[in-house]
Amino acid sequence: MDIHLVYMTAGSAEEARAIGSELVRRRLAACVNILENMNSLYIWDGALQDAREAVLIAKTTAAKVPELIAQVQALHSYTCPCVLSIPVEQGHPPFLEWVAAGVAPPPASDAGSASFD
């Protein structure tokens, strides 16, 4: 298992929830934590910015990171969103296994329960 934490910021809690929900729905992240009202100080377009943002922390696998980044870029309001992938060196094995299972393709449904019209 090659588990990663993906640190991201968003312009609002609502945007963070929309992005996080889509990442989990698409099985690009097993879980996304959202921390509201983070204060960010940075230079953008030559001026000091002092902004309120929301932080997202996604748990995923290394294999899912490129698709996760692409999805964030597609959904994000920023032209240059912060998306940083950080490898997890150690962790509670059952939790790491849960993360890997959470981004794996869903199990195929039983052929006998399929409905054909």
ChimeraX commands (.cxc) that place a marker at each C-alpha (Angstrom):
marker #1 position 0.00,0.00,0.00 radius 0.5
marker #1 position 1.31,3.38,-0.97 radius 0.5
marker #1 position -0.95,5.75,0.98 radius 0.5
marker #1 position -0.81,9.52,0.49 radius 0.5
marker #1 position -2.31,12.53,2.21 radius 0.5
marker #1 position -3.28,15.25,-0.23 radius 0.5
marker #1 position -3.34,18.74,1.27 radius 0.5
marker #1 position -5.49,21.30,-0.56 radius 0.5
marker #1 position -7.05,24.69,0.08 radius 0.5
marker #1 position -10.32,26.16,-1.18 radius 0.5
marker #1 position -11.83,29.62,-1.14 radius 0.5
marker #1 position -14.79,28.61,1.04 radius 0.5
marker #1 position -16.16,25.75,3.10 radius 0.5
marker #1 position -18.87,25.25,0.46 radius 0.5
marker #1 position -16.30,24.86,-2.31 radius 0.5
marker #1 position -14.28,22.50,-0.11 radius 0.5
marker #1 position -17.37,20.34,0.51 radius 0.5
marker #1 position -18.19,20.22,-3.20 radius 0.5
marker #1 position -14.65,19.19,-4.12 radius 0.5
marker #1 position -14.34,16.72,-1.24 radius 0.5
marker #1 position -17.71,15.12,-1.98 radius 0.5
marker #1 position -16.79,14.61,-5.61 radius 0.5
marker #1 position -13.40,13.10,-4.73 radius 0.5
marker #1 position -15.03,10.57,-2.40 radius 0.5
marker #1 position -17.93,9.88,-4.79 radius 0.5
marker #1 position -15.47,9.11,-7.60 radius 0.5
marker #1 position -13.39,6.92,-5.24 radius 0.5
marker #1 position -10.36,9.15,-5.72 radius 0.5
marker #1 position -10.18,9.59,-1.93 radius 0.5
marker #1 position -11.38,7.29,0.83 radius 0.5
marker #1 position -11.98,10.27,3.10 radius 0.5
marker #1 position -11.64,14.05,3.00 radius 0.5
marker #1 position -11.33,16.19,6.13 radius 0.5
marker #1 position -12.32,19.85,5.91 radius 0.5
marker #1 position -10.96,22.48,8.29 radius 0.5
marker #1 position -12.79,25.79,7.98 radius 0.5
marker #1 position -11.59,29.37,8.60 radius 0.5
marker #1 position -7.91,28.90,8.00 radius 0.5
marker #1 position -6.08,32.18,7.50 radius 0.5
marker #1 position -3.67,32.35,4.56 radius 0.5
marker #1 position -1.05,35.01,3.92 radius 0.5
marker #1 position 0.64,34.98,0.51 radius 0.5
marker #1 position 1.77,37.14,-2.38 radius 0.5
marker #1 position -0.48,36.97,-5.48 radius 0.5
marker #1 position -0.31,39.36,-8.44 radius 0.5
marker #1 position 2.38,41.32,-6.62 radius 0.5
marker #1 position 0.28,42.10,-3.54 radius 0.5
marker #1 position 0.08,40.62,-0.07 radius 0.5
marker #1 position -3.14,38.65,0.32 radius 0.5
marker #1 position -4.79,37.90,3.67 radius 0.5
marker #1 position -7.56,35.42,2.98 radius 0.5
marker #1 position -9.87,33.02,4.78 radius 0.5
marker #1 position -9.77,29.57,3.22 radius 0.5
marker #1 position -10.78,26.02,4.00 radius 0.5
marker #1 position -8.25,23.19,4.15 radius 0.5
marker #1 position -8.99,19.78,2.67 radius 0.5
marker #1 position -6.95,16.71,3.60 radius 0.5
marker #1 position -7.69,13.68,1.43 radius 0.5
marker #1 position -6.55,10.13,2.11 radius 0.5
marker #1 position -5.78,8.13,-1.03 radius 0.5
marker #1 position -3.23,5.93,-2.76 radius 0.5
marker #1 position -0.29,7.04,-4.90 radius 0.5
marker #1 position -1.97,5.52,-7.95 radius 0.5
marker #1 position -5.01,7.79,-7.53 radius 0.5
marker #1 position -3.08,11.05,-6.99 radius 0.5
marker #1 position -2.79,12.13,-10.67 radius 0.5
marker #1 position -6.53,11.66,-11.29 radius 0.5
marker #1 position -7.36,13.35,-7.98 radius 0.5
marker #1 position -5.23,16.38,-8.93 radius 0.5
marker #1 position -6.91,16.57,-12.35 radius 0.5
marker #1 position -10.35,16.44,-10.74 radius 0.5
marker #1 position -9.46,19.19,-8.25 radius 0.5
marker #1 position -8.18,21.38,-11.11 radius 0.5
marker #1 position -11.43,20.82,-13.01 radius 0.5
marker #1 position -13.63,21.74,-10.02 radius 0.5
marker #1 position -11.59,24.47,-8.33 radius 0.5
marker #1 position -12.29,28.19,-8.61 radius 0.5
marker #1 position -8.60,29.12,-8.29 radius 0.5
marker #1 position -6.37,29.35,-11.37 radius 0.5
marker #1 position -3.51,27.84,-9.34 radius 0.5
marker #1 position -4.99,25.68,-6.55 radius 0.5
marker #1 position -2.78,24.35,-3.78 radius 0.5
marker #1 position -2.66,20.56,-4.13 radius 0.5
marker #1 position 0.22,18.76,-2.40 radius 0.5
marker #1 position 0.63,14.99,-2.18 radius 0.5
marker #1 position 2.50,13.74,0.89 radius 0.5
marker #1 position 3.48,10.07,1.19 radius 0.5
marker #1 position 2.54,8.33,4.45 radius 0.5
marker #1 position 5.53,6.47,5.84 radius 0.5
marker #1 position 3.74,4.68,8.68 radius 0.5
marker #1 position 0.28,4.36,10.14 radius 0.5
marker #1 position -2.23,2.10,11.82 radius 0.5
marker #1 position -2.35,-0.89,9.42 radius 0.5
marker #1 position -6.14,-1.41,9.57 radius 0.5
marker #1 position -6.70,2.27,8.72 radius 0.5
marker #1 position -4.22,2.17,5.83 radius 0.5
marker #1 position -6.00,-0.93,4.51 radius 0.5
marker #1 position -9.34,0.90,4.81 radius 0.5
marker #1 position -7.98,3.80,2.75 radius 0.5
marker #1 position -6.74,1.43,0.03 radius 0.5
marker #1 position -10.10,-0.37,-0.04 radius 0.5
marker #1 position -11.94,2.96,-0.14 radius 0.5
marker #1 position -10.36,3.95,-3.45 radius 0.5
marker #1 position -10.40,0.50,-5.02 radius 0.5
marker #1 position -13.02,-0.19,-7.69 radius 0.5
marker #1 position -16.30,-1.29,-6.12 radius 0.5
marker #1 position -16.90,-5.04,-6.18 radius 0.5
marker #1 position -18.81,-6.30,-9.21 radius 0.5
marker #1 position -22.43,-7.01,-8.46 radius 0.5
marker #1 position -23.70,-10.57,-8.70 radius 0.5
marker #1 position -24.60,-11.56,-12.26 radius 0.5
marker #1 position -27.80,-13.17,-10.98 radius 0.5
marker #1 position -29.06,-9.88,-9.57 radius 0.5
marker #1 position -28.52,-7.90,-12.78 radius 0.5
marker #1 position -31.60,-6.65,-14.53 radius 0.5
marker #1 position -31.82,-6.71,-18.31 radius 0.5
marker #1 position -34.55,-4.83,-20.13 radius 0.5
marker link #1:1,2 radius 0.2
marker link #1:2,3 radius 0.2
marker link #1:3,4 radius 0.2
marker link #1:4,5 radius 0.2
marker link #1:5,6 radius 0.2
marker link #1:6,7 radius 0.2
marker link #1:7,8 radius 0.2
marker link #1:8,9 radius 0.2
marker link #1:9,10 radius 0.2
marker link #1:10,11 radius 0.2
marker link #1:11,12 radius 0.2
marker link #1:12,13 radius 0.2
marker link #1:13,14 radius 0.2
marker link #1:14,15 radius 0.2
marker link #1:15,16 radius 0.2
marker link #1:16,17 radius 0.2
marker link #1:17,18 radius 0.2
marker link #1:18,19 radius 0.2
marker link #1:19,20 radius 0.2
marker link #1:20,21 radius 0.2
marker link #1:21,22 radius 0.2
marker link #1:22,23 radius 0.2
marker link #1:23,24 radius 0.2
marker link #1:24,25 radius 0.2
marker link #1:25,26 radius 0.2
marker link #1:26,27 radius 0.2
marker link #1:27,28 radius 0.2
marker link #1:28,29 radius 0.2
marker link #1:29,30 radius 0.2
marker link #1:30,31 radius 0.2
marker link #1:31,32 radius 0.2
marker link #1:32,33 radius 0.2
marker link #1:33,34 radius 0.2
marker link #1:34,35 radius 0.2
marker link #1:35,36 radius 0.2
marker link #1:36,37 radius 0.2
marker link #1:37,38 radius 0.2
marker link #1:38,39 radius 0.2
marker link #1:39,40 radius 0.2
marker link #1:40,41 radius 0.2
marker link #1:41,42 radius 0.2
marker link #1:42,43 radius 0.2
marker link #1:43,44 radius 0.2
marker link #1:44,45 radius 0.2
marker link #1:45,46 radius 0.2
marker link #1:46,47 radius 0.2
marker link #1:47,48 radius 0.2
marker link #1:48,49 radius 0.2
marker link #1:49,50 radius 0.2
marker link #1:50,51 radius 0.2
marker link #1:51,52 radius 0.2
marker link #1:52,53 radius 0.2
marker link #1:53,54 radius 0.2
marker link #1:54,55 radius 0.2
marker link #1:55,56 radius 0.2
marker link #1:56,57 radius 0.2
marker link #1:57,58 radius 0.2
marker link #1:58,59 radius 0.2
marker link #1:59,60 radius 0.2
marker link #1:60,61 radius 0.2
marker link #1:61,62 radius 0.2
marker link #1:62,63 radius 0.2
marker link #1:63,64 radius 0.2
marker link #1:64,65 radius 0.2
marker link #1:65,66 radius 0.2
marker link #1:66,67 radius 0.2
marker link #1:67,68 radius 0.2
marker link #1:68,69 radius 0.2
marker link #1:69,70 radius 0.2
marker link #1:70,71 radius 0.2
marker link #1:71,72 radius 0.2
marker link #1:72,73 radius 0.2
marker link #1:73,74 radius 0.2
marker link #1:74,75 radius 0.2
marker link #1:75,76 radius 0.2
marker link #1:76,77 radius 0.2
marker link #1:77,78 radius 0.2
marker link #1:78,79 radius 0.2
marker link #1:79,80 radius 0.2
marker link #1:80,81 radius 0.2
marker link #1:81,82 radius 0.2
marker link #1:82,83 radius 0.2
marker link #1:83,84 radius 0.2
marker link #1:84,85 radius 0.2
marker link #1:85,86 radius 0.2
marker link #1:86,87 radius 0.2
marker link #1:87,88 radius 0.2
marker link #1:88,89 radius 0.2
marker link #1:89,90 radius 0.2
marker link #1:90,91 radius 0.2
marker link #1:91,92 radius 0.2
marker link #1:92,93 radius 0.2
marker link #1:93,94 radius 0.2
marker link #1:94,95 radius 0.2
marker link #1:95,96 radius 0.2
marker link #1:96,97 radius 0.2
marker link #1:97,98 radius 0.2
marker link #1:98,99 radius 0.2
marker link #1:99,100 radius 0.2
marker link #1:100,101 radius 0.2
marker link #1:101,102 radius 0.2
marker link #1:102,103 radius 0.2
marker link #1:103,104 radius 0.2
marker link #1:104,105 radius 0.2
marker link #1:105,106 radius 0.2
marker link #1:106,107 radius 0.2
marker link #1:107,108 radius 0.2
marker link #1:108,109 radius 0.2
marker link #1:109,110 radius 0.2
marker link #1:110,111 radius 0.2
marker link #1:111,112 radius 0.2
marker link #1:112,113 radius 0.2
marker link #1:113,114 radius 0.2
marker link #1:114,115 radius 0.2
marker link #1:115,116 radius 0.2
marker link #1:116,117 radius 0.2
view
